[in-house]
Amino acid sequence: MAGPAMRRQAVGVNVGGVMVGGGAPIVVQSMTNTDTADIEATVRQVMALARAGSEIVRITVDRDEAAAAVPIIRDRLAVLGHDVPLVGDFHYIGHKLLTDHPACADALAKYRINPGNVGFKAKRDTQFSTLIELALKYDKPVRIGVNWGSLDEELLTRLMDENAAAGSPLGAAAVQREAIIQSALLSAQRAEEIGLGRDKIILSTKVSDVQHLIAVYQDLAARCDYALHLGLTEAGMGTKGVVASSAALGILLQQGIGDTIRISLTPEPGGDRTTEVKVARELLQTMGFRQFVPTVAACPGCGRTTSTTFQTLAQDIEEHLSRSMPEWKERYPGVETLSVAVMGCIVNGPGESKHANIGISLPGTGETPAAPVFVDGQKVATLRGADVAEQFKLMVADYIEKKFGAGKRDAAE
Ligand code: SF4
């Protein structure tokens, strides 16, 4: 049967009211790239990310000014009606910042700790313990986020030495993956020894190579039941980052692995940070894990349809649907399951349109200038004239009202 493997059973973690793992839907999250000390810019970007659909947003907390800004950011967002949970990203001095800024420690919904960047030698253990004790004090979950760019060097060296002394040593890449996994698992074990519950721990083991990422998460998933945060680190810019992240995460999700995802795209200078959220949502929706917005199936176009009418209509419909969603979600429960087809000619147009809730097959080059419309598999109308797009949009609105509107619900009651 077509479909993903059964979801791996992970202990659920409540991140500021959003459940991660424990059978909850896979959560979309993102990270700001503003200076957190710049309160205005950070509030603006968190709001944009939340509006785009990010259910958790991480912010950098790298110095006193940033830590001092966090509770103000939290309050401003609340006033503006955005209660999206904020995660603090800490490196090197997280123990100090959280100790010195109790309001910051309280305002955050989760702390992200990188075990490779907590400190060195003897200090590492005490600073890690302090972070966990602070999580306990403020009743916050943590993500123990290992990254191969900042892997615990002592652990890696020890595993390399042990491997070299072994009878049949593994390759360097396999040892590195083992070090990444052990860094996460040993840190989680240490956190539990200090008193943090399993329901307060999320793990991630990010690398920037697709095949290594898949291997490392498959292994990690099999060795623990902590909730897992998936992400391909440093995925890159543009289509490369989108494809690499989607390939890696898509395969893991299909295998039932992953409770929350972040797509780490490098934006173009001045580019839109919300792209990473859009990609994460598209990935979950296209694979059938979540349904956020109605689906628009549009053909790619070819030499059979030289006019741009259908491209314009497909774009128009897509924008119309996503613009209307905030209001429709309230008015039309279930509208996100709607499917619309906008097709360019008779070859696949009628067939694809029949598969959608509502679909239109526009005339290709040389075809009769008429556009049949199909509703739930049946041809219901043939549109003609220069305003076919407007007529079709009205038919979509009518369909939504009938299928998801109050009248439909009243009739069912
Ligand atoms: S439906 Fe028609 S226009 Fe669209 S890609 Fe297929 S053949 Fe080309």
Residues whose N, C-alpha, C, O or C-beta is under 5 A from the ligand:
A	BS01	SF4	C299 P300 G301 C302 R304 T305 M343 G344 C345 I346 V347 N348 G349
